[in-house]
Every structure is written in structure tokens, then in C-alpha cells.
Amino acid sequence: VQVVESGGGLVQPGGSLRLSCKASGSTFDYLDIGWFRQAPRRKREGVAYMGSGGVTYYSDAARGRFTISRDNAENMVFLQMDSLEPEDTAIYYCAADSLNPYYSRQYYLNPSNFESWGRGTQVTVSS
């Protein structure tokens, strides 16, 4: 599976960005997609997840501000990020895999459980 992210950039605190992820090389409808981020000197962490069946999970930091969605016709997943804060500054990665649907939220937000990764897109929140 090939994964490509886009949509990062510089935004002021309180602003919004919409990240896009295109996955190819497998039947997209069956793919589970996760968004992750890594800030300087920090571990990569889960932000949002959307399963092939539509179930979603969010990290505590993302819940209420970020929204994950998908367009299976276009093989795309989106991460709408609102009310951005300087602490959201990081490289954002999209990852794809086909996962067993019986695990916990913590499992699906764990980057070690995803095999196919994009190169990331930089998000900088600063005035």
C-alpha cells in the first residue's frame, strides 16, 4: 500500500487545516486508516483512526477539535483540524493497514500496529 499525505502548512493559533491522505495499491474500502503525529524530541503518537467500517477513535488531544473522514470513491481520508494550538505543531503521518476489528481504542491509536506509512506533512501552528 502506498500512502501520500498533503495539506500541511503554517497556521495561526485558533486556525484550521485540512490534511488529506491518499492510499493506493490495495482495496481501499478494506483499509483502516490512522493519523499520527510526531513533534520534535517526542514519540510518534496517535491522533485519529477510521476503520474500514466507519468506526472512529480520537486521542484525548484531538477529540472535539479534529474530525477524520473518508471518501472511498476517491481513496482518500481527511483530517479536519480546527482550533489549532501551538502544541499541535508536528509532522503528521497517515498510515494504512487491515486490522482485526476487535481491539481497543488504544490499539488503533498505536503507530506500531500500522504497516504502510506516508512520508508525513508538516503542520506548524504559530503566530
Sine and cosine of phi, psi and omega as CSV:
sin_phi,cos_phi,sin_psi,cos_psi,sin_omega,cos_omega
0.00,0.00,0.75,-0.66,0.07,-1.00
-0.97,-0.23,0.69,-0.72,-0.07,-1.00
-0.78,-0.63,0.74,-0.67,0.02,-1.00
-0.72,-0.69,0.81,-0.59,0.04,-1.00
-0.99,-0.16,0.40,-0.92,0.12,-0.99
-0.40,-0.92,0.22,-0.97,0.12,-0.99
0.96,-0.28,-0.04,1.00,0.02,-1.00
-0.95,0.32,0.12,-0.99,0.02,-1.00
0.26,-0.97,-0.22,-0.98,0.02,-1.00
-0.98,-0.19,0.76,-0.65,-0.02,-1.00
-0.63,-0.78,0.51,-0.86,0.03,-1.00
-0.98,0.20,0.43,-0.90,0.09,-1.00
-0.81,0.59,0.68,-0.73,-0.05,-1.00
1.00,0.00,-0.16,0.99,-0.03,-1.00
-1.00,0.10,-0.09,-1.00,-0.06,-1.00
-0.75,-0.66,0.45,-0.89,0.14,-0.99
-0.60,-0.80,0.46,-0.89,0.09,-1.00
-0.84,-0.54,0.90,-0.43,0.04,-1.00
-1.00,-0.03,0.54,-0.84,0.03,-1.00
-0.84,-0.54,0.51,-0.86,0.02,-1.00
-0.67,-0.74,0.82,-0.57,0.06,-1.00
-0.93,-0.38,0.79,-0.61,0.01,-1.00
-0.89,-0.47,0.70,-0.72,0.00,-1.00
-0.63,-0.78,0.24,-0.97,0.04,-1.00
0.99,-0.16,-0.02,1.00,0.05,-1.00
-0.45,-0.89,0.18,-0.98,0.04,-1.00
-0.94,0.34,0.95,-0.32,-0.16,-0.99
-0.87,0.50,-0.60,0.80,-0.05,-1.00
-0.85,0.53,-0.43,0.90,-0.05,-1.00
-1.00,-0.08,-0.01,1.00,-0.06,-1.00
-1.00,0.04,0.64,-0.77,0.19,-0.98
-0.99,-0.12,0.67,-0.74,-0.11,-0.99
-0.83,-0.55,0.70,-0.71,0.09,-1.00
-0.81,-0.58,0.55,-0.84,0.17,-0.99
-0.95,-0.30,0.73,-0.68,-0.01,-1.00
-0.74,-0.67,0.27,-0.96,0.05,-1.00
-0.57,-0.82,0.42,-0.91,0.03,-1.00
-0.64,-0.77,0.89,-0.45,0.07,-1.00
-1.00,-0.03,0.35,-0.94,0.01,-1.00
-0.81,0.59,0.73,-0.68,0.07,-1.00
0.91,0.40,0.32,0.95,0.03,-1.00
-0.80,-0.60,0.37,-0.93,0.06,-1.00
-0.95,0.30,0.43,-0.90,0.11,-0.99
-0.93,0.37,0.69,-0.72,-0.06,-1.00
-0.74,-0.68,0.47,-0.88,0.03,-1.00
-0.97,0.26,0.60,-0.80,0.02,-1.00
-0.90,-0.43,-0.79,0.61,-0.04,-1.00
-0.43,-0.90,0.44,-0.90,-0.02,-1.00
-0.64,-0.77,0.61,-0.79,0.14,-0.99
-0.70,-0.72,0.86,-0.50,0.02,-1.00
-0.98,0.20,0.24,-0.97,-0.01,-1.00
-0.88,0.48,-0.45,0.89,0.02,-1.00
-1.00,0.02,-0.03,1.00,0.08,-1.00
0.97,-0.23,-0.12,0.99,0.02,-1.00
-0.91,0.40,0.60,-0.80,-0.01,-1.00
-0.81,-0.59,0.53,-0.85,0.12,-0.99
-0.69,-0.72,0.52,-0.85,0.02,-1.00
-0.75,-0.66,0.49,-0.87,0.18,-0.98
-0.95,0.32,0.28,-0.96,0.04,-1.00
-0.87,0.49,-0.58,0.82,-0.02,-1.00
-0.94,0.34,-0.48,0.88,-0.08,-1.00
-1.00,-0.05,-0.46,0.89,-0.11,-0.99
-0.86,0.50,0.76,-0.65,0.02,-1.00
1.00,-0.01,-0.26,0.97,0.00,-1.00
-0.88,-0.48,-0.54,0.84,-0.05,-1.00
-0.94,-0.33,0.53,-0.85,0.04,-1.00
-0.71,-0.70,0.80,-0.60,0.06,-1.00
-0.99,-0.17,0.63,-0.78,0.03,-1.00
-0.52,-0.86,0.22,-0.97,0.00,-1.00
-0.61,-0.79,0.45,-0.89,0.08,-1.00
-0.81,-0.58,0.99,-0.12,-0.08,-1.00
-0.91,0.42,-0.48,0.88,0.00,-1.00
-0.91,0.41,-0.50,0.87,-0.03,-1.00
-0.96,-0.26,0.05,1.00,-0.04,-1.00
0.84,0.55,0.66,0.75,-0.10,-1.00
-0.82,-0.57,0.56,-0.83,0.17,-0.98
-0.80,-0.60,0.61,-0.79,-0.06,-1.00
-0.84,-0.54,0.48,-0.88,0.15,-0.99
-0.80,-0.61,0.96,-0.27,0.07,-1.00
-1.00,0.07,0.86,-0.51,-0.05,-1.00
-0.89,-0.45,0.89,-0.46,0.01,-1.00
-0.90,-0.44,0.27,-0.96,0.02,-1.00
0.77,0.64,0.74,0.67,-0.07,-1.00
-0.92,0.38,0.55,-0.83,-0.04,-1.00
-0.83,-0.56,0.39,-0.92,0.04,-1.00
-0.81,0.58,-0.50,0.86,0.01,-1.00
-0.93,0.37,-0.21,0.98,0.05,-1.00
-0.99,0.11,-0.10,0.99,0.02,-1.00
-0.88,0.47,0.83,-0.56,-0.06,-1.00
-0.05,-1.00,0.15,-0.99,0.25,-0.97
-1.00,0.04,0.78,-0.62,-0.02,-1.00
-0.97,-0.23,0.76,-0.65,-0.03,-1.00
-0.89,-0.46,0.57,-0.82,0.16,-0.99
-0.96,-0.28,0.64,-0.77,0.01,-1.00
-0.70,-0.71,0.51,-0.86,-0.05,-1.00
-0.74,-0.68,0.55,-0.83,0.08,-1.00
-0.21,-0.98,0.14,-0.99,0.13,-0.99
-0.91,-0.42,0.94,-0.33,-0.17,-0.99
-0.93,-0.38,0.46,-0.89,0.14,-0.99
-0.88,0.47,0.73,-0.69,-0.11,-0.99
-1.00,0.10,0.21,0.98,-0.16,-0.99
-0.95,-0.30,0.25,0.97,-0.08,-1.00
-0.99,-0.16,0.00,-1.00,-0.09,-1.00
-1.00,0.03,0.19,-0.98,0.08,-1.00
-0.82,0.57,-0.67,0.74,-0.02,-1.00
-0.86,0.50,-0.61,0.79,0.00,-1.00
-0.90,0.44,-0.71,0.71,-0.09,-1.00
-0.97,0.25,-0.26,0.97,0.07,-1.00
-0.98,-0.19,0.20,0.98,0.03,-1.00
-0.99,-0.10,0.90,-0.44,-0.07,-1.00
-0.88,0.48,-0.42,0.91,-0.05,-1.00
-0.93,0.36,-0.20,0.98,-0.02,-1.00
-1.00,-0.05,0.04,1.00,0.00,-1.00
-0.93,-0.37,0.65,-0.76,-0.09,-1.00
-0.99,-0.15,-0.65,0.76,-0.12,-0.99
-0.97,-0.23,0.80,-0.59,-0.11,-0.99
-0.78,-0.62,0.54,-0.84,0.20,-0.98
-1.00,0.08,0.00,-1.00,-0.03,-1.00
-1.00,0.06,-0.21,0.98,0.05,-1.00
0.99,-0.12,0.36,-0.93,0.07,-1.00
-0.68,-0.73,0.71,-0.70,-0.09,-1.00
-0.98,0.17,0.74,-0.67,0.14,-0.99
-0.87,-0.49,0.83,-0.56,0.01,-1.00
-0.83,-0.56,0.83,-0.55,0.01,-1.00
-0.93,-0.37,0.94,-0.34,-0.09,-1.00
-0.36,-0.93,0.52,-0.85,0.07,-1.00
-1.00,-0.06,0.00,0.00,0.00,0.00
